[in-house]
Amino acid sequence: MNDSLSLIGRVLIALVFLLTVILGSPNAGFLGVLGFSAPGPWSVVARLAEWLIVISLVLGLWTRWGAILGILYVIVATALT
């Protein structure tokens, strides 16, 4: 029971990051408005980080590191907006 609840929780959290990647946020235009000097590369870095979070949580590979990356991602995104 505990393992299945853990899987469901990981998939639901990963779904939030997956929807963010699919819907195209953060795009270079948004990062440019925030004042980034090179928004294109930072947009790629953000999307790569989101994909790493999704893959680690859904597949159960390095879930602790994926969760830590997700927490850091949310903290940085919150601080920038």
Buried (B, 14 or more C-beta within 10 A) or exposed (E): EEEEEEEEEBEEBBEEBBEBBEEEBBBBEBBBEEEBEEBEEBBEEBBEBBEBBBBBBBEEEBBEEBBEBBEEBEEEBEEEE
